[in-house]
Amino acid sequence: MHAEADARVPDGEDHRRADDCRRNPCAPAQQWQADEEQRPDPDDHTERVPGRERLPLGVRDGMRQHRPGAVDQRLDHGRQQPAALDRDDEPRGQPWSVAQQQEQREQEGDDAEDGGMQHRRHDLEQAGHARVPVREDVEAGRYPQVEPVQRTPAVGHRDEQQRERDREQQCRETGQHQPGGEARSASRTGVGAGVVRTVPRTASSLTAHLVVMPAGNLDSRDAPVIDLRLLRDDPEQFRASQLDRGDDPAAVDRLLGADQGRRAAVARADDLRSEANQASKAIRSAPPDQRQAMVERARLRKRDVQEAESALAASEAEWRAAHLAVPNLVQGAPPGGEQDYVVLREVGDKPAIDAPLDHLDLGTLLGAIDVERGAKVSGARFYYLTGVGALLELALLNLAMARAVEAGFVPVIPPALVLPPAMEGTGFLGAHAAEVYQVDDHYLVGTSEVPMAAYHSGEILDAGTLPRRYVAFSPCFRREAGSYGKDTRGIIRVHQFDKVEMFSFCPPDQAADEHERLLAWEEQMLAELELPYRVIDVAAGDLGSSAARKFDCEAWLPSQGRWLELTSTSNCTTFQARRLGIRMRDADGSPEPVATLNGTLVAMARTIVALLENHQQPGGAVAVPTALRPYLGGREVLLSATA
């Protein structure tokens, strides 16, 4: 069947139509629709009009597979096939028989297709388009039935998907090229970014369907983790940053070497593809006595291209691994390790309590915390909040949300399960990978920073709408790997807790000021809860890979006579935005990465710990801070359950 089908469309037509497909992604759908409107029904035995099917063979037959058996039915009914089609290098109207085509293929070795079409297919596939089927695919049965793709749009892309559909509809109605279609498809890569692909619906619909496909993983070409221009211009500051973190500065040199190797591999592969393309084109116009030699040269070029592409893939992998090994550039954090922090200020007076009870004793007396049943049901480091304990968490949630909304934050309840690109894009699959729970192909978030950072992934934001501030409430899950024996009593260090998290997208030049604002909101919340606290500037060696600087707020813990971290706020500069493809478009129209910042407003479990211990009264009662009373039904004191 396919051999006869090949006879209907000569090779030259394949090339011309493939070029049309590349210039206009809507062209296959438009031409196919026009052909279908004039094509007789498969059960109709009337003669077909010669020259009707003019799409590239692979595209045409791939589309026909939406109607299984349609081509076979036409052949089985003995329809007369087109007797003659025009060919670029033959007089118009001259017949081009099956035997003539076969002879021509044997002479040229199909190298024109292998060279010219191969690089065009490669470009389309690199741009994210569905693979363009060719004659060999159809003959070998490698081109499966095309089905409409039904995928959930990437996070934050529902409006973008509708806009793409509107463009496609306009393209079909006007018959014009979709503006910027190739550029959009090529640039929209990265975590959740989505790739626009044109796939045909079933034959009855006679339309093309634009689908925003989740990208699945980050494209290392378009989603660099750090600013490579800055690295090339001033690698010394990156080496100094590594030393401040206590990391190996040789990682910077490995990235520089991998970057140079990748750029050279890209240039070589592009040059060879261009040469292969020119060699394939030259075969057509070559004299017959020179064709065989030119075919052989084209085959050698094809082999060189394949080798160059293999080398490019290897250099890309090396470049990406080297890139992920370099954390964010430290900005202003003190050098050193965990104990080298700098105390910026202490606020409030520590309570004078004789023989203070710890939070677990107080929570048990109040009927607020049950760790025994938590361990029975779920294992160590799990717990139940019951009675006033549950009411206390809800009161904290409502107070935090009310204050955040007053400050202009948009409240969000995000998903607690995310795909790998979101987790990797925020930097939690590096040094912190051991702390992350994995469920099938998803990850449970350890903080709502992860889904909020990915909320605008693959988007270009209007600079005039920045900063965009969100406040998210979510459960958080942490394996607490490496913490064996630490904080085993009570609910200080647990596997599951709830948290209210602030997140901000802002211009990079405003990130430092925005960081101070997030810290001020955290301090305001601690002041309203009437907790003594201190603010520390976290040392570089204790920063996560994404953070350029971090401030922690620590509350006093009377039962242990030490400070306990309650909240933190990090300035991640453009590090996460580069991974996740989040950019802004300023007045001059050029897109640039945004800065991302996060800050904990209330971490429920630890805040309850601090409230119970700092506000405890004789006999096990606990005073309620004034700001919380409206959210606890006006209660001023939480009384022991046995009182």
ZITA-V916382 format. One record per residue. N is the residue number from 1. RES is the residue in one small letter. SS is DSSP state (2 for helix, 1 for strand, 0 for the rest). Layout:
N|RES|SS  N|RES|SS
This chain:
1|m|0  2|h|2  3|a|2  4|e|2  5|a|2  6|d|2  7|a|2  8|r|2  9|v|0  10|p|0  11|d|2  12|g|2  13|e|2  14|d|2  15|h|2  16|r|2  17|r|2  18|a|2  19|d|2  20|d|2  21|c|2  22|r|2  23|r|2  24|n|0  25|p|0  26|c|0  27|a|2  28|p|2  29|a|2  30|q|2  31|q|2  32|w|2  33|q|2  34|a|2  35|d|2  36|e|2  37|e|2  38|q|2  39|r|0  40|p|0  41|d|0  42|p|0  43|d|0  44|d|0  45|h|0  46|t|0  47|e|0  48|r|0  49|v|0  50|p|0  51|g|0  52|r|0  53|e|0  54|r|0  55|l|0  56|p|0  57|l|2  58|g|2  59|v|2  60|r|2  61|d|2  62|g|2  63|m|2  64|r|2  65|q|0  66|h|0  67|r|0  68|p|0  69|g|0  70|a|2  71|v|2  72|d|2  73|q|2  74|r|2  75|l|2  76|d|2  77|h|0  78|g|0  79|r|0  80|q|0  81|q|0  82|p|0  83|a|0  84|a|0  85|l|0  86|d|0  87|r|0  88|d|0  89|d|0  90|e|0  91|p|0  92|r|0  93|g|0  94|q|0  95|p|0  96|w|0  97|s|0  98|v|2  99|a|2  100|q|2  101|q|2  102|q|2  103|e|2  104|q|2  105|r|2  106|e|2  107|q|2  108|e|2  109|g|0  110|d|0  111|d|2  112|a|2  113|e|2  114|d|2  115|g|2  116|g|2  117|m|2  118|q|2  119|h|2  120|r|2  121|r|2  122|h|2  123|d|2  124|l|2  125|e|2  126|q|2  127|a|0  128|g|0  129|h|0  130|a|0  131|r|0  132|v|0  133|p|0  134|v|0  135|r|2  136|e|2  137|d|2  138|v|2  139|e|2  140|a|2  141|g|0  142|r|0  143|y|0  144|p|0  145|q|0  146|v|0  147|e|0  148|p|0  149|v|0  150|q|0  151|r|0  152|t|0  153|p|0  154|a|0  155|v|0  156|g|0  157|h|0  158|r|2  159|d|2  160|e|2  161|q|2  162|q|2  163|r|2  164|e|2  165|r|2  166|d|2  167|r|2  168|e|2  169|q|2  170|q|2  171|c|2  172|r|2  173|e|2  174|t|2  175|g|0  176|q|0  177|h|0  178|q|0  179|p|0  180|g|0  181|g|2  182|e|2  183|a|2  184|r|2  185|s|2  186|a|2  187|s|2  188|r|0  189|t|0  190|g|0  191|v|0  192|g|0  193|a|0  194|g|0  195|v|1  196|v|1  197|r|1  198|t|1  199|v|1  200|p|1  201|r|0  202|t|0  203|a|0  204|s|0  205|s|0  206|l|0  207|t|0  208|a|1  209|h|1  210|l|1  211|v|1  212|v|1  213|m|1  214|p|0  215|a|0  216|g|0  217|n|0  218|l|0  219|d|0  220|s|0  221|r|0  222|d|0  223|a|0  224|p|0  225|v|0  226|i|0  227|d|0  228|l|2  229|r|2  230|l|2  231|l|2  232|r|2  233|d|2  234|d|0  235|p|2  236|e|2  237|q|2  238|f|2  239|r|2  240|a|2  241|s|2  242|q|2  243|l|2  244|d|2  245|r|2  246|g|0  247|d|0  248|d|0  249|p|0  250|a|2  251|a|2  252|v|2  253|d|2  254|r|2  255|l|2  256|l|2  257|g|2  258|a|2  259|d|2  260|q|2  261|g|2  262|r|2  263|r|2  264|a|2  265|a|2  266|v|2  267|a|2  268|r|2  269|a|2  270|d|2  271|d|2  272|l|2  273|r|2  274|s|2  275|e|2  276|a|2  277|n|2  278|q|2  279|a|2  280|s|2  281|k|2  282|a|2  283|i|2  284|r|2  285|s|2  286|a|0  287|p|0  288|p|2  289|d|2  290|q|2  291|r|2  292|q|2  293|a|2  294|m|2  295|v|2  296|e|2  297|r|2  298|a|2  299|r|2  300|l|2  301|r|2  302|k|2  303|r|2  304|d|2  305|v|2  306|q|2  307|e|2  308|a|2  309|e|2  310|s|2  311|a|2  312|l|2  313|a|2  314|a|2  315|s|2  316|e|2  317|a|2  318|e|2  319|w|2  320|r|2  321|a|2  322|a|2  323|h|2  324|l|2  325|a|0  326|v|0  327|p|0  328|n|0  329|l|0  330|v|0  331|q|0  332|g|0  333|a|0  334|p|0  335|p|0  336|g|0  337|g|0  338|e|2  339|q|2  340|d|2  341|y|0  342|v|1  343|v|1  344|l|1  345|r|1  346|e|1  347|v|1  348|g|0  349|d|0  350|k|0  351|p|0  352|a|0  353|i|0  354|d|0  355|a|0  356|p|0  357|l|0  358|d|0  359|h|2  360|l|2  361|d|2  362|l|2  363|g|2  364|t|2  365|l|2  366|l|2  367|g|0  368|a|0  369|i|1  370|d|1  371|v|2  372|e|2  373|r|2  374|g|2  375|a|2  376|k|2  377|v|2  378|s|2  379|g|0  380|a|0  381|r|0  382|f|0  383|y|0  384|y|1  385|l|1  386|t|0  387|g|0  388|v|2  389|g|2  390|a|2  391|l|2  392|l|2  393|e|2  394|l|2  395|a|2  396|l|2  397|l|2  398|n|2  399|l|2  400|a|2  401|m|2  402|a|2  403|r|2  404|a|2  405|v|2  406|e|2  407|a|0  408|g|0  409|f|0  410|v|1  411|p|1  412|v|1  413|i|0  414|p|0  415|p|0  416|a|0  417|l|1  418|v|1  419|l|1  420|p|2  421|p|2  422|a|2  423|m|2  424|e|2  425|g|2  426|t|0  427|g|0  428|f|0  429|l|0  430|g|0  431|a|0  432|h|0  433|a|2  434|a|2  435|e|2  436|v|0  437|y|1  438|q|1  439|v|1  440|d|0  441|d|0  442|h|1  443|y|1  444|l|1  445|v|0  446|g|0  447|t|0  448|s|0  449|e|2  450|v|2  451|p|2  452|m|2  453|a|2  454|a|2  455|y|2  456|h|2  457|s|0  458|g|0  459|e|0  460|i|1  461|l|1  462|d|1  463|a|2  464|g|2  465|t|2  466|l|0  467|p|0  468|r|1  469|r|1  470|y|1  471|v|1  472|a|1  473|f|1  474|s|1  475|p|1  476|c|1  477|f|1  478|r|0  479|r|0  480|e|0  481|a|0  482|g|0  483|s|0  484|y|0  485|g|0  486|k|0  487|d|0  488|t|0  489|r|0  490|g|0  491|i|0  492|i|0  493|r|0  494|v|0  495|h|0  496|q|1  497|f|1  498|d|1  499|k|1  500|v|1  501|e|1  502|m|1  503|f|1  504|s|1  505|f|1  506|c|1  507|p|0  508|p|2  509|d|2  510|q|2  511|a|2  512|a|2  513|d|2  514|e|2  515|h|2  516|e|2  517|r|2  518|l|2  519|l|2  520|a|2  521|w|2  522|e|2  523|e|2  524|q|2  525|m|2  526|l|2  527|a|2  528|e|2  529|l|0  530|e|0  531|l|0  532|p|0  533|y|1  534|r|1  535|v|1  536|i|1  537|d|1  538|v|0  539|a|0  540|a|2  541|g|2  542|d|2  543|l|0  544|g|0  545|s|0  546|s|0  547|a|0  548|a|0  549|r|1  550|k|1  551|f|1  552|d|1  553|c|1  554|e|1  555|a|1  556|w|1  557|l|1  558|p|0  559|s|0  560|q|0  561|g|0  562|r|1  563|w|1  564|l|1  565|e|1  566|l|1  567|t|1  568|s|1  569|t|1  570|s|1  571|n|1  572|c|0  573|t|0  574|t|0  575|f|2  576|q|2  577|a|2  578|r|2  579|r|2  580|l|2  581|g|0  582|i|0  583|r|1  584|m|1  585|r|1  586|d|0  587|a|0  588|d|0  589|g|0  590|s|0  591|p|1  592|e|1  593|p|1  594|v|0  595|a|1  596|t|1  597|l|1  598|n|1  599|g|1  600|t|1  601|l|1  602|v|1  603|a|1  604|m|2  605|a|2  606|r|2  607|t|2  608|i|2  609|v|2  610|a|2  611|l|2  612|l|2  613|e|2  614|n|2  615|h|0  616|q|1  617|q|0  618|p|2  619|g|2  620|g|2  621|a|0  622|v|1  623|a|1  624|v|0  625|p|0  626|t|2  627|a|2  628|l|2  629|r|2  630|p|2  631|y|2  632|l|2  633|g|0  634|g|0  635|r|0  636|e|0  637|v|1  638|l|1  639|l|0  640|s|0  641|a|0  642|t|0  643|a|0
